[in-house]
Amino acid sequence: MPLSPSSRPLSRRSFLAGTAAASLALAFPPAVRSGMRDEDRFLGWPIGAQSYSLRNFGVVEAVRHLQGLGLHNVELFGQHLPTDAEGEKLAELLGLFERAEIKVRAHGVASFGGDHEANRPMFEFAKRAGIGILTANPEPNSFDSLEKLVEEYGIRIAIHNHGPGALYDSIDSVVRAVEGKHPSIGACVDTGHFIRSKEDPVVAVERLGKRVFALHVKDEEKQEAESRNVIVGTGFLNLEKLFLALRKVEFPADGSLSLEYEANPDNPVDDMRQCLDMVAEAIAKVGRFG
């Protein structure tokens, strides 16, 4: 996904209207909601979605789409959970996901620089929201600050690679960035962006090993800077090998493993469903998580 712009605060009227609608939409019994999804479809793998896939939908609609896709995990971006949210507003937003039985595993993609105190508010936000992973695009001069902050807050940073020409556009660039750093500074492997950089995301997982805290799972029609997402497993991404690599490096149970589908933003749900079918098919061959 692109770097997140500054989070856009919701007006109180829009927020209250949205949460009121959500309360009604999610009022049916949990047992009925669970019946809408295959609870064990992914054999214990913590499969979710990056909510940027649903960027053209408000948070209430996004929650309903995630429910309809049978997902229990999400990485949120600023439009669906603004980083300035606190108090009642934050509680209501998080309550939407809690009532839908969707765990917020990560948030991003955040930017960090060399100003230590300017980096702190993102960690304060994550602490308020109970989020353990921040996917990030940290500047090289940010790591002295980040090493102190991950230690202080107990929150992990996962460096998100972008496409050709970006700060982190290769496996080597991410490996160099995390080498020798605090154990809570690792990687969010974006499989699509590595493909666009003509690199193998499976190799990225293998080389980064226990530093892999998160993934954005996407596939591409071309191994070029200018490409577009396709249904995962139909382009250059070998899903079975990806999950085997994740098992080999012992991907953490509290990690964030998110489908991200950037194509067709006005109507992505059918394509996302096909992606998840492909993920489930690959997992059936690899076996249960853990």
C-alpha positions in Angstrom: 0.0 0.0 0.0 1.1 3.6 -0.4 2.3 5.5 2.7 -0.6 6.6 4.7 -1.4 10.3 4.6 -2.1 12.1 7.8 -5.1 10.5 9.4 -8.3 12.3 8.6 -10.3 12.9 11.8 -14.0 12.0 11.6 -16.5 14.7 12.4 -18.5 13.9 15.5 -21.7 13.7 13.5 -20.3 11.3 11.0 -18.7 9.2 13.7 -21.8 8.9 15.8 -24.0 8.2 12.8 -21.6 5.5 11.7 -21.2 3.8 15.1 -25.0 3.9 15.6 -25.5 2.2 12.3 -22.8 -0.4 13.2 -24.4 -1.1 16.6 -27.6 -2.1 14.7 -25.8 -3.9 12.0 -23.8 -6.0 14.5 -26.6 -6.6 17.0 -27.5 -10.1 15.8 -26.2 -12.9 18.1 -22.6 -14.0 17.9 -23.6 -17.6 17.1 -25.4 -16.4 14.0 -22.5 -14.3 12.9 -20.1 -17.2 13.4 -22.3 -19.3 11.2 -21.7 -16.9 8.3 -18.0 -17.9 8.3 -15.9 -21.1 8.2 -14.2 -20.8 11.6 -11.3 -23.1 10.7 -11.0 -22.5 7.0 -7.4 -21.4 7.3 -6.4 -24.2 9.7 -5.3 -21.8 12.4 -3.3 -19.4 10.3 -4.1 -15.8 11.3 -5.3 -14.7 7.9 -6.8 -11.3 7.7 -6.8 -8.2 5.4 -5.2 -4.8 5.2 -8.2 -2.5 5.4 -6.6 -0.4 2.6 -8.1 -3.0 0.3 -11.5 -1.5 1.4 -10.3 2.2 1.3 -13.4 3.3 -0.7 -15.7 2.2 2.1 -16.3 3.7 5.5 -15.4 1.8 8.6 -18.9 0.3 9.2 -19.0 -1.0 5.6 -15.4 -2.3 5.9 -16.3 -4.3 9.0 -19.3 -5.8 7.3 -17.2 -6.8 4.3 -14.6 -8.4 6.5 -17.3 -10.3 8.2 -18.7 -11.4 4.9 -15.3 -12.6 3.8 -15.1 -14.7 7.0 -12.1 -12.9 8.4 -11.2 -12.5 12.1 -8.1 -10.4 11.7 -7.2 -7.0 10.2 -4.4 -4.5 9.8 -6.0 -1.1 9.8 -4.9 2.1 8.1 -5.6 5.7 9.1 -8.9 6.1 7.3 -10.5 3.3 9.3 -8.7 4.0 12.5 -7.3 7.6 12.8 -4.2 7.9 14.8 -5.6 10.8 16.8 -8.5 8.7 18.0 -8.8 8.5 21.8 -11.3 8.2 24.6 -14.9 7.5 23.6 -14.2 7.8 19.9 -11.4 5.2 20.0 -13.5 2.9 22.2 -16.4 3.0 19.8 -14.2 2.3 16.7 -12.5 -0.6 18.4 -15.8 -1.8 19.6 -17.0 -2.3 16.0 -14.2 -4.8 15.4 -14.6 -6.5 18.8 -18.3 -7.1 18.3 -17.6 -8.4 14.8 -15.0 -10.8 16.4 -12.2 -9.2 14.3 -8.8 -8.8 16.0 -6.8 -5.6 15.1 -3.3 -7.0 14.7 -1.5 -4.1 13.2 -1.7 -0.5 11.9 0.1 1.2 9.1 2.0 2.1 7.0 3.6 4.8 9.3 6.5 7.1 8.6 9.3 7.8 11.1 12.2 10.2 11.1 15.0 11.4 13.3 12.9 13.4 15.7 12.4 11.2 18.8 9.5 13.1 20.3 7.8 13.3 16.9 7.9 9.5 16.7 6.4 9.0 20.1 2.7 9.8 19.3 2.4 6.9 17.0 3.5 4.6 19.8 1.1 6.3 22.2 -1.7 5.7 19.8 -0.8 2.0 19.4 -0.7 1.6 23.2 -4.1 3.2 23.5 -5.5 1.0 20.8 -3.9 -2.2 22.1 -2.1 -2.7 18.8 1.2 -4.7 18.9 2.6 -4.1 15.5 3.2 -0.9 13.5 4.0 -1.5 9.8 6.4 1.3 8.8 8.6 3.1 6.4 11.3 4.4 8.7 14.0 6.9 7.5 17.6 5.7 8.1 18.0 8.3 10.8 15.0 7.0 12.8 16.5 3.8 14.2 18.2 5.2 17.3 14.7 6.6 18.3 12.8 3.5 17.3 15.1 1.2 19.3 14.3 3.2 22.4 10.5 3.3 21.6 10.0 -0.4 20.9 11.8 -1.1 24.2 9.7 1.4 26.1 6.3 0.5 24.7 6.7 -3.2 23.9 5.4 -2.5 20.3 7.0 -4.0 17.3 8.1 -2.1 14.1 7.7 -4.0 10.8 9.5 -2.4 7.9 7.3 -2.4 4.8 9.1 -2.7 1.5 7.7 -0.7 -1.4 8.3 -1.0 -5.1 11.4 -0.2 -7.3 13.2 3.0 -6.4 11.7 3.2 -2.9 13.7 3.4 0.3 13.1 -0.3 0.9 12.8 -1.8 -2.5 14.9 -5.0 -2.2 15.4 -7.9 0.1 18.9 -6.7 0.8 17.7 -3.2 1.8 15.4 -4.6 4.5 18.0 -7.1 5.7 20.5 -4.3 6.1 18.0 -2.2 8.0 17.1 -4.8 10.6 20.5 -6.3 11.0 21.8 -5.8 14.6 18.7 -3.9 15.6 16.5 -4.4 18.6 14.6 -7.8 18.3 11.3 -5.8 18.0 12.4 -4.2 14.8 11.6 -6.5 11.9 9.8 -6.7 8.6 6.4 -6.5 6.9 7.0 -8.5 3.7 4.9 -7.0 0.9 4.9 -9.9 -1.6 3.6 -7.7 -4.5 6.1 -5.0 -4.1 9.0 -7.5 -4.0 7.6 -9.1 -7.2 7.6 -5.6 -8.8 11.2 -5.3 -7.8 11.9 -8.7 -9.5 12.6 -10.3 -6.2 11.2 -13.5 -4.7 9.0 -12.8 -1.6 9.6 -16.4 -0.5 13.3 -15.7 -0.3 12.5 -12.5 1.6 10.8 -14.5 4.3 13.6 -17.1 4.4 16.3 -14.5 4.7 14.5 -12.3 7.3 13.5 -15.3 9.3 12.3 -14.4 12.8 12.3 -10.7 11.9 9.1 -11.3 9.8 6.3 -9.9 12.0 3.8 -9.1 9.2 2.9 -9.7 5.6 0.9 -7.9 2.9 0.0 -10.8 0.6 -0.6 -9.7 -2.9 0.3 -10.8 -6.4 1.2 -9.0 -9.6 0.6 -9.4 -13.3 4.1 -8.2 -14.2 7.5 -8.1 -12.6 7.8 -4.4 -13.4 7.4 -1.1 -11.6 4.1 -0.5 -13.5 1.9 -3.5 -12.7 -1.4 -4.3 -11.1 -2.7 -6.7 -8.5 -4.1 -10.0 -9.7 -5.8 -12.9 -7.8 -3.0 -14.2 -5.5 -1.4 -17.4 -6.9 -2.3 -16.5 -10.5 0.7 -14.2 -11.1 4.2 -14.6 -9.8 3.4 -15.5 -6.1 3.8 -19.2 -5.1 1.4 -19.4 -2.2 2.3 -22.9 -1.1 6.0 -22.1 -0.9 5.2 -18.8 0.9 3.3 -20.7 3.7 6.0 -23.3 3.9 8.6 -20.6 4.4 6.5 -19.0 7.0 6.2 -22.3 8.9 10.0 -22.8 8.6 10.8 -19.4 10.2 8.1 -20.0 12.8 5.9 -17.0 11.9 4.6 -15.7 15.3 1.0 -16.5 16.3 0.5 -12.8 17.2 1.9 -11.6 13.8 -0.2 -9.9 11.1 -0.8 -11.9 8.0 -3.0 -9.7 5.7 -4.3 -10.0 2.2 -4.0 -6.7 0.5 -5.8 -6.2 -2.8 -5.3 -2.8 -4.3 -7.0 -3.3 -7.7 -10.7 -2.6 -8.3 -11.1 -0.3 -5.2 -14.8 0.4 -5.8 -15.8 -3.3 -5.9 -12.9 -5.4 -4.5 -14.9 -7.9 -2.4 -15.4 -10.6 -5.1 -11.8 -10.5 -6.0 -10.7 -10.6 -2.4 -12.9 -13.7 -1.9 -11.2 -15.4 -4.8 -7.8 -14.5 -3.3 -8.9 -16.0 0.0 -10.0 -19.2 -1.8 -6.6 -19.5 -3.2 -5.0 -18.9 0.2 -7.2 -21.6 1.7 -6.3 -24.0 -1.1 -2.6 -23.5 -0.5 -2.9 -23.8 3.3 -4.8 -27.1 2.8 -1.6 -28.4 1.2 0.7 -27.0 3.8 -1.2 -27.9 6.9 -2.2 -26.4 10.2 -0.5 -23.4 11.6 2.1 -23.9 14.3 
